[in-house]
Amino acid sequence: MGAAIDTGGGGKKSVNVELNIVPFIDLMSCLTAFLLVTAVWVNIAQINIQPKGKNRDTQNVQQDDEHVTLSVLVQADRIWVGLSRVNEFQEIPKKGDEQDWEKFETTLKEHKASAFFADRSDIEVAGESTTQSPVEYQDVIRAMDVSVKVGFIDVGLTDPAGLAARPQM
């Protein structure tokens, strides 16, 4: 299809305009591939967490007082494992430069084998970080990973004030 235009000399010329869309198709195919890869990666690289305990906006997210809750508080120099309603806490101090993850795993296995948690899979984890003693993000994630490895697959992440069992220092 040509369009007739006047060139000023009285004669009409036919002009065929063809748009080269090959670069556009190349760009769109690359963007589509990138979109598909990132969409899959985002779904794979996620941590499913359930809100537990208290938060700033509401009084109490979960109000189950009939069962004991296992709470883990990760601090810069130790990990506390506590049971609500019993107020029993176990301190796991740091071993060298990093947390004692073997003792933490053993402690969680003991709790998983107890009568309180034999048929349950819920646990709450919090990290208490201050400017004087910062907690590394990787330590909180590792605590969650160890919990899932032991069998507590319903990991709830909360702030330290929202733990059902919190050690008093």
C-alpha positions as CSV (number, residue, x, y, z in Angstrom):
1,M,0.0,0.0,0.0
2,G,1.5,3.2,-1.0
3,A,0.5,6.7,-0.2
4,A,0.6,9.4,-2.8
5,I,2.3,12.6,-1.6
6,D,2.9,15.8,-3.3
7,T,6.6,16.6,-3.6
8,G,6.0,20.1,-4.7
9,G,6.9,19.6,-8.4
10,G,3.5,18.6,-9.3
11,G,4.3,14.9,-9.7
12,K,3.0,12.4,-7.2
13,K,5.3,9.7,-5.8
14,S,4.3,6.5,-4.2
15,V,6.0,6.0,-0.8
16,N,6.0,2.6,0.8
17,V,6.8,2.7,4.5
18,E,7.8,-0.7,6.0
19,L,8.3,-0.9,9.7
20,N,11.0,-3.4,10.7
21,I,9.5,-5.1,13.8
22,V,12.1,-7.8,14.2
23,P,14.0,-5.9,16.9
24,F,10.7,-5.3,18.7
25,I,9.9,-9.0,18.6
26,D,13.4,-9.8,19.9
27,L,13.0,-7.4,22.8
28,M,9.6,-8.7,23.7
29,S,10.8,-12.4,23.6
30,C,13.7,-11.5,25.9
31,L,11.4,-9.6,28.3
32,T,8.9,-12.5,28.3
33,A,11.7,-15.0,29.2
34,F,13.0,-12.7,32.0
35,L,9.4,-12.3,33.4
36,L,8.9,-16.1,33.4
37,V,12.2,-16.8,35.1
38,T,11.7,-14.2,37.8
39,A,8.2,-15.2,38.5
40,V,9.3,-18.8,39.2
41,W,12.3,-17.6,41.3
42,V,10.0,-15.4,43.4
43,N,7.7,-18.3,44.2
44,I,10.6,-20.6,45.0
45,A,12.6,-18.2,47.2
46,Q,9.9,-17.4,49.8
47,I,9.5,-18.2,53.4
48,N,6.0,-19.0,54.5
49,I,5.5,-17.5,58.0
50,Q,2.4,-17.2,60.2
51,P,2.0,-14.1,62.5
52,K,2.1,-15.2,66.1
53,G,1.8,-13.5,69.4
54,K,1.2,-9.8,69.8
55,N,1.9,-7.0,67.4
56,R,1.7,-3.2,67.6
57,D,-1.8,-2.9,66.1
58,T,-3.7,-5.6,67.9
59,Q,-3.8,-7.0,71.4
60,N,-3.3,-10.6,70.5
61,V,-3.2,-12.4,67.2
62,Q,-3.6,-15.9,68.6
63,Q,-5.4,-16.4,71.9
64,D,-5.0,-20.1,72.6
65,D,-4.3,-20.5,76.3
66,E,-5.1,-24.2,76.5
67,H,-1.8,-25.4,75.0
68,V,1.8,-24.7,75.7
69,T,3.7,-22.6,73.1
70,L,7.3,-23.1,72.2
71,S,9.1,-19.8,71.9
72,V,12.6,-19.1,70.6
73,L,14.3,-15.8,71.2
74,V,17.5,-15.2,69.2
75,Q,19.9,-12.6,70.8
76,A,23.4,-11.6,69.7
77,D,25.1,-13.7,72.4
78,R,22.6,-16.5,73.1
79,I,19.4,-18.3,72.1
80,W,16.6,-18.7,74.6
81,V,14.1,-21.6,74.2
82,G,11.0,-21.2,76.4
83,L,7.7,-22.8,77.1
84,S,4.6,-20.7,77.9
85,R,2.4,-21.5,80.9
86,V,5.3,-23.4,82.4
87,N,7.8,-20.5,82.3
88,E,10.7,-22.9,81.7
89,F,13.6,-21.4,79.8
90,Q,16.7,-22.9,78.4
91,E,19.7,-20.7,77.6
92,I,22.0,-21.8,74.7
93,P,25.1,-19.5,74.8
94,K,27.2,-18.7,71.8
95,K,30.0,-21.1,71.0
96,G,32.9,-19.2,69.6
97,D,31.9,-16.7,67.0
98,E,28.6,-18.2,66.1
99,Q,25.5,-19.6,67.8
100,D,25.6,-23.2,69.1
101,W,23.3,-24.6,66.4
102,E,23.9,-28.2,67.3
103,K,22.7,-27.7,70.8
104,F,19.8,-25.6,69.6
105,E,18.8,-28.5,67.2
106,T,19.1,-31.0,70.0
107,T,17.0,-28.9,72.4
108,L,14.3,-28.6,69.7
109,K,14.4,-32.3,69.1
110,E,13.9,-33.0,72.8
111,H,10.9,-30.6,72.9
112,K,9.4,-32.2,69.7
113,A,9.6,-35.6,71.4
114,S,7.9,-34.4,74.6
115,A,4.2,-34.9,75.2
116,F,3.4,-31.2,74.6
117,F,4.7,-31.2,71.0
118,A,4.6,-34.8,69.8
119,D,1.5,-34.2,67.5
120,R,2.0,-30.4,66.9
121,S,4.2,-28.5,64.5
122,D,3.9,-24.8,65.7
123,I,6.7,-22.7,67.1
124,E,7.3,-19.0,67.4
125,V,10.7,-17.3,66.7
126,A,11.8,-13.7,67.4
127,G,15.1,-11.9,67.0
128,E,16.1,-9.2,69.6
129,S,18.5,-6.8,68.0
130,T,19.8,-3.6,69.6
131,T,22.4,-1.1,68.6
132,Q,24.7,-2.5,71.3
133,S,24.2,-6.1,70.4
134,P,22.9,-6.6,66.9
135,V,21.5,-9.9,65.8
136,E,22.3,-11.0,62.3
137,Y,19.4,-11.6,60.0
138,Q,21.0,-14.9,59.0
139,D,20.8,-16.1,62.6
140,V,17.0,-15.6,62.7
141,I,16.7,-17.4,59.3
142,R,18.9,-20.2,60.5
143,A,16.8,-20.6,63.7
144,M,13.7,-20.9,61.5
145,D,15.5,-23.4,59.2
146,V,16.5,-25.6,62.1
147,S,13.0,-25.5,63.5
148,V,11.6,-26.7,60.2
149,K,14.3,-29.4,60.0
150,V,13.3,-30.7,63.4
151,G,9.6,-30.9,62.5
152,F,8.2,-27.6,63.6
153,I,6.9,-26.6,60.1
154,D,4.5,-23.9,61.3
155,V,7.1,-21.3,62.1
156,G,5.7,-18.0,63.3
157,L,7.8,-14.9,63.2
158,T,7.0,-12.2,65.8
159,D,8.7,-9.4,67.6
160,P,10.4,-10.1,70.9
161,A,7.6,-8.5,73.0
162,G,5.0,-10.7,71.3
163,L,6.5,-14.0,72.4
164,A,4.3,-16.2,74.5
165,A,7.3,-17.1,76.7
166,R,9.9,-14.4,77.2
167,P,12.8,-14.7,79.6
168,Q,13.0,-12.0,82.2
169,M,16.5,-10.6,82.7
